[in-house]
Amino acid sequence: MAMRNRFWRLDAHPQGNDRFDEALSLCEEETAPLAEGEVRIAVEWLSMDAGTRMWMSPRTDGYQPPLPLGSKMVGLVLGRVSESRDPAFPQGTMVRGFGQWAEQALVTPALAGLEAVDETVADPREHFGALGMNAWTAWVGVSEVAAVTPGEWLVVSAAAGATGSLACQIGRNLGARVVGIAGGEAKCRYLLDELGLDIAIDYRGEDVAARLATIEGGVNAFFDNVGGPVLDAVLPNMAHYGRVAICGMIAGYDRDSAMPGPASFDQVLMRRLRIEGFFIPDFLERGAQFMPRLRDWLDEGKLTMRFAETQGLENVLRAYEGMLRGANIGKAVVRL
């Protein structure tokens, strides 16, 4: 049976990280019948993720093609299957995957990375948090790409955000000494008092490079969400044979052209550094491998997530702008 569906449509390429209301519009349509293999999801939560900002730009050199103008805005969704023509996802199944900023998300499971989620988790939002793709990104970046070992110094940028806070905790759980870089006193207190980090640096009020220069022996591993000036501050303070895991470039997502290279790029040679970019959709098929340890840590209280929840599809743009400005601690979600 056809129903009405509200959704956000990308009408124009945004300029900067505000005024998204000039680029996206809230629309309504009648749902179409499902094709064979399709699934419709009654969305309960939307995930606000910085990487989707690049999908709104006209850049063709990103990690995936830009979203065509006139399309429904795409993002991670969590909800229940309301209609299905795929026997693997019967009606009523709680699922997570890449859908649309909409009340009813229409997906092809294989293309959406759709999967059923564990409903025994006390807070379903953890499927965007300690058990979600932010956590998978943090796990791969810290344990595999940066290859952190006990006793090493790990630095994490955007450390009070969703992925960064999880990377800090995973590094701590693996025995590393952890430095978090975040913006503002409240976030730094959170890193020290709630996450138990060794050092917190306020990039808005402190000299990041000078603080890092006090670490004897240098930084062994850097988990970077940001790029730009933060990366410039860290590279000269890396230890020899250090590793840099890059999962995000928040400093440049609002650009319509490529970011300049690091100002201290010569330190890659001088300090024999290894720098590797990674993108979690490349690891989606390995999610089941990550889950047991993440779930154990969640149940033991060793992996936690703060949620900044906004109510209502009509308020998505406010939540999204706040996330990009770093207004929140933890994971920004919208509850429909």
Beta strands, then each sheet from edge to edge (+ up, - down):
strand 1: 4-10
strand 2: 24-30
strand 3: 39-47
strand 4: 74-84
strand 5: 94-100
strand 6: 104-107
strand 7: 115-116
strand 8: 153-156
strand 9: 177-182
strand 10: 199-202
strand 11: 219-224
strand 12: 238-246
strand 13: 274-277
strand 14: 307-311
strand 15: 331-335
sheet 1: 1+ 2-
sheet 2: 6+ 3- 4+ 5- 7+
sheet 3: 6+ 3- 15+ 14+
sheet 4: 10+ 9+ 8+ 11+ 12+ 13+
end
